[in-house]
């Protein structure tokens, strides 16, 4: 059993580290203060071909696996870009996977190359204000009217909608009372027409560089040819993207935790109090050492989950576990980084307070830690369903 990355994977990490180097901690601090999508960072990745790392080669992608994509996203976050940098490109990596699997050839030719080249930017419209994780109860309605659908409803916590020109949208095409099981929802990839979609940014705790939004959809016209696959099967289509998303979020969380740990260890080795570096004290050493172990363990689960996915094996338990373990390890590492810095950890110029604010994201999204525990209890341990 070999845990070492392949030479190709090592090359990916090295290339991403070189690309991220000009976008240093001060760059991301400015983005955090001022907001504004990091378009120059996004375009740097696009020019180098990284936005299509897990997309088919036939459409301009690299045709690599989620293992390689996870290494890329980890490296971005670990560079100090954190979740701000990772979230700027996250949608590219997993978001259109349902199109790759279920879209027809014309759709893939039309949609994938512009996204990979960075000409298109997409957002993912699933979550709604009143349904949360209960996706089967979505209310946004798409009613067919001849050669198009009329869509009305609301979405919330939609990242990058301020800058996106495309939207992957899950909407109800059959009334809830007429549905069985997971049927009744349809998936669309279409233009984000701002004459019919009001995009209202949510003022939030962290990751100011990548916007989060509430969408108010009123009479959005979607051509039938923008529907992915069969009507009513959209929920089953997006399930194909959920495990990769959890794996990538977990990889980003590990990277963010490692960025915080590196800053904490560096500060502890340099900061002197009572004539000795504070890193000589076990009260400083032990929490950082524990965080290193927690991040290492989470990292291994990330790559186990990614490997199983790439091998076509079931990976639901591993992907969810990776997301849970990485989010917790990341949060503890960021918290310990602030404590190591003492009062200066509260100052923006030392960057770790920004990391802690971003560390909340993988704990909360895209699925709650409590629901992951329920999933493991039911699917792995065979306990009765609790929700």
N, C-alpha and C positions, 0 to 999 in steps of 0.2 A: 504494500500500500504506500504510494508515493504522494506526499503532501506538497512537494515542491511545484511551483508554477512551471509550465513549459517554457522553452526559450521564446516562443511567440508571445506568450502571456507576459513574460518579463519585458519584452520589447514594447508591449502595449503600455505597461506601467511607466516605463522610462519615457516614452513619447508623451504621455499625458502629463507627467511631472514637468517636462520641458515646456509644454504648451501652457501650463498653469503658472509657471514661474513669473512671468511679467505681471500677472494678476495677483499681486501680493496682498498681505494682510491689510495694508493701508487702503488699497483699492476697495476691498470688501467692506472696510470700515466706512469709507465714503458712501458706498452704495447703501449701507445700512442707515446712515444718517439722512441721506438725501432721497432715497428711493430711486425709482427709475430702472427699467429692465436692463440687465447687463448685455446689451446687444453686441458690443465688441467682443465679449467673451463667447457668446453664442456663435457669432460669425467666425471666430477663430477656430472653434471646433468644427463648424461646417466646412470651412476651407480645407481643413485637414482630413475631411471625410469621416469624422467620428460620429456624426449624428446618426449614421446608418449602420452602426457597428453590428446590430443584431438583425438587420433587414436583409432580404435576399439580394444576392449580387446582380440578378437580372434587372433590378430597378435602381442600381447605383449603390447598394449597401455593401457591407463587408462580408455578410453571410456567416458571421461568427455566432457563438452561443451566448446564453445568459451568463455563463461562467466568465467569459471575457467582458461582457457588459458590466457585470458586478465589479470586476477589478477596475474597470474604467471609472465607474461612479464612486467607488471607494477612494481611488486616487484623487479625483476632483475634490471630494470633501476633505480628505486628509491633507491636501495642499494648503489648507486654511480657508478655502472657499466655502467650506461647510455646506449647509443645506441651501444657502443662497445660490452657490454655483451649481450644485447638483440639481436643484429644482428648475434651473433655467433650461436644462436639456432633458430632464427626466421623462417628459411626455414622449419625446422622440423614440426613446429606447423601447418602451413596452406598449405605448398607447395605441398604436395602430396594428398591434398583433392580430386582433380580430379581422382586420381588413386583409392581412397577409394570408390568414387561414381560410376566411369565408368570402372575401371579396372576389368578384369575377375579374378576368384578365384586364378588361377595359378600365375598371375601377383602379386596379393596382397600377396600371400604366399612367393613369391620370393623377393619382394621389400620392404615390410613394416618392417618386423622384424629386418633386418640389420640396417635400418635407425633409428628405435626406440632404438636399443641397442647401437648406436653410432659407429658401425663398418663402416657404409657408411656415407658419407657426400655429400649432393647434392647441386647443384646450379640451378638457374631458368633462362633459356635462352629464353627471349621473346623480349625485347627492341632492336631496331636496330638503327644504326647511322642516317639514313635519314628518319625514319618514326615517331620516338618519340611516342606520345600517339595514333597515328593513326594506331592501331594494324592491322586493316584489310588490310593495304597496305604493310605488311611485305614482304620482298623479298627473304629471305633465302629459298632455294629451296630443297625439298626432292623428288627425282625421283625414282620411284620403278623400281628395276631391279631384277625380279624373287623373291627370298626369302629375299631380303633386299632392303633398300633405300640408295641411295647415296645423301649426303647432302653437299651443298656448300653455303657459305654466311658469314655474319658477325652479331655479337651481341655486345651490349655495355652496360656498367653499370651492369655487372653480378657479384654479390657478391659471395665470397668464392670460386671462380673458381680456385684459386691457390692451394687450399687444397682439393677440391671436387674430388670424383671418379665417381660420377653419375651426370646426367644432365636431367632436365625436359625441353624439347625443343619444341617450337612451330615453325613449318616450313610450307612452302607453298607446297602443293602437287598438286594443280591445278593452272594454270596460272591466273593472275588477270582478264584478259579479258574474261575468260571462267567461271567466278564465279558469283553467285547471292547472294546478301545479305552477310551473315557472313560465307558462305561456302568457302571451298578451303584450309583451314589451318588444319593441323593435329598435334596431340600432341604425343610426344615420351618421354619415360623415359629410358635412356640408359647409357652405360658406356661413361665416358669422356675420349675418346681415344686421348691422347696427340700427337700421331703420325700423326693425321689428324686435330687436333685442336690446334692452337697456342693461348696461354693464355697470354695476355700482360697486366700487372697491370697498373692502372691509378693512378698517383701520385695526391692525393687529399687533401682537406683542413683538414679533421678530420677523426675520426674512423679508424686510421691507423692499428689497430689490426685486422680489418676485411677487407680484400682486395676487391677492385672493379676493374673490368677488361673489356677489349675489347677482343672478341673472333673472330679468323679468322678460318673459317671452310672450309677445302679443302678435299673433297672426304671422308667424314666421313661415314662409313658403319654402318647402323642401321638395325638389324634384324627385320623382319615384326612382330615378337612376342613382340617387344619392343614398338609397337604402342599402345597407349591407346585408346580404343573404336574404332569407325568407322573412316575411312579415310574421311577427309574433314570437320569433326565436332569439331576440336580442339578448335576453338574460343569459341564455346558454352560451352565446358568443363571447360576452365579456368575461365569463368565467375562465376562458382560456388566457386572459391577461392578468388574472388576480394573483396567481402564484409567482409569476415573474415580477410583478410589481412589489410584492412583499419581499422578495429576495433582493431587489435593487434598493428598496428603502432600507433594508437591514444593512446592506453593504455601505450605504451612505452614512448610516448611523455609526457604524464602526469607524469609518473614516473621520467623522466629526469628533468622536471620542478620542481617537488617536491624535488629532490635531490639538485638542485641549490638553491631553496628557503630555505631549511634547513641550508645550509651553509651560506647563506646571513643573516638569522636571528641569527644564532650562532655568526657570526662575529659582527653583529650590537650590540649584547648584551654585547660583551666583549671589543670591541675597544673603547677607551676613547680619546676624543679630547676636549680641553677646560674644562677639569675636569669633564666630564660626558660621559656616553656611547652614541655613535652616534645613537643608536636605540631609544633614548629618543626624538629625533628630528622628527617632523612630516614629514619633507622632506625625511627621510629615511623610516619611518613607512608606509606612505600611499602607495608608489609604491609596497612594499612587501605585504601589506594587499590586494591591488587590484589583485596582482598575485595569492594570495591564493584563492580569490573568482573566478577568471578566471579558475584556475586549478580544483576547486571543480565543477564548472558548466560543464567543459569539461568531467570530470570524470563521472558525472551523464549521459551525453549523450553516453559515451562509453558503460556504462552498460545497458542503454536502448537499444542500438543497439545490443549488445551481447545477451540480453534476448530475443529480437524479433527473432534474428537468431536461437537461440536454441529452440524457440517455433515453428519454421517453418513458421514464419510470414515474410512478406516483410520488408526489412530493408535497402534498398538502400539509402534512404534519410538520415536515422539515421546514417548509417555507414560512409557516406561521410561527414555529418555534424560533427560527432565525430572526424574524421581525421582533418578537417579544424579547428575546435575550439581547439582541443588539441595541434595542431602544433603551432597555434598563441599564446596560453597561455604559452606553453613551451618556445617559443622564448622570449617572454616578461619577463618571470621569470628568464631566464638565463641572459638576458640583465640587468635586475634590480640587479641580484646577482653581476655582475661585477661592476656596478655603486655603489653599497653598499660598496664593497671592495675598491673603489677608485683605486689608482694606483696599489695596490697589486692585484686587480682583473685581471690585465694584466700579472701577474706572474704565471707561470705554477704550482708552488708549492701550490697555493691555489685552483686549480682544476676548478674554475668556467669558466676560459677562454676556457678550453677543452669542458665544457658543452655547451657553446655558439656555438662553432664550430660544435658540433654534433647536435645542435638544428636546423640547416639548413636542416638536412636530412628529417624529417617529413614534413617540409614545401614544399620541392621539390618533394618528392617521396611518394608513387608510382604514384600519380596523382597530377597535379598542383592545387593550390588553385583557380586559375581562372576557370579551367574546372569544379571544384566542384561547384562553383557559377553558372556556366552555367547549370549544371545538376539540381540544386535546382530550378533555374528559370524555366527550361523547365518542369521537371517532377513533381514538387510540386506546382509551381505557375501557370502552364499552359501557359507560355509565348512561343513565337515562337522559334524554334531551331536556335541558333546563329552561328553554326560552321558546 
